[in-house]
C-alpha cells in the first residue's frame, strides 16, 4: 500500500504554534483543519507533543505523520484520511 504522505499536497496550510500557550495551538490547528480541502495538508510546528490533538484527529477522519526536529520542535503533517 503506498504511503499517502509520498504524494505532494495540492495546498498547504502552515500553523506555527511554537510560542503559543494552550489552548491556542489546538484552536489554531482546528481552524486550519476547517479550511483544509481534499488533497491538502496542514503542517503544524509546536514545542511539545500534542497528545490530545492525535485523538481528535483519529476520531475525526484525519491521518498524520509526526517528526521531532533537532531543536525539539514537533513537526506534524495532517491530511484527510479519505483523500489519502
N, C-alpha and C positions, 0 to 999 in steps of 0.2 A: 504494500500500500504506500503510495507516495506521501511524503511529508507535506502537509498543507502550507507550511511556512517556507517551503522552497520557492513557491510562486511569488512573484513580485506583486505587492498590493496595488490596487488601482488608485488608491489615495491613502494618505497617512495623516492622522491627527496626533500631534505631539502634546503630551502633558508633562510638564516639568514640575514635579511636586516635592523636590528635594528640600526646599526651605519652608514648606508649609506645615502648619500644625494640624493634627486631627481635629475634626473630621474632614477638613478641606481637601486633602488628597483624594479621599474616597469620593467626595461630592464632585470634584472636577473630573474624575475619571468616569463617573456615571453620566455626567453631562456630555462628555466626549462620546461615550457609547451610544447615547441617544441620537447623536448625529451620524454615527457610523452607518455606511451603506454597504451592501454586499460587495465583497471583493476588497474592501478597505481594511485598514488596520489602525488601532490605537497603539501608540508607543508611549509607555509610561516610564519616567525616571523618578525614583523615590529612594529615600535614605534608609528605609527599613523594609523587611519583607512584609507584604500586606496580606497576612493570612485571611482576614475577613473578606477581602476582595476575591480571593480564589474561590471561596464557597459561593459567593454571589455569582461569579462568572459561570461556574459549573451548573448552577441551578437555573441560569438564565439563557443557556444555549450558546455560550462562548467557549472558545478554546484559547489557550495562552501558552506562551513559551517564556520562561524566566531565565535570566542570566545575571550573575553577580560580576560587577566590574572590579578592577584592581583597587579603585578608590572606595569600595564598599557600597557603591550605588547599585541598586537593583534596577535592571532594565527589563521591562515586561512588554511583550508584543501580544496584542489581543485581537482576535478575529471572530466573526460569526461562525459557529460550528457548521451550519448548513451551507455556508458558502465555501467550505473547505473541500 
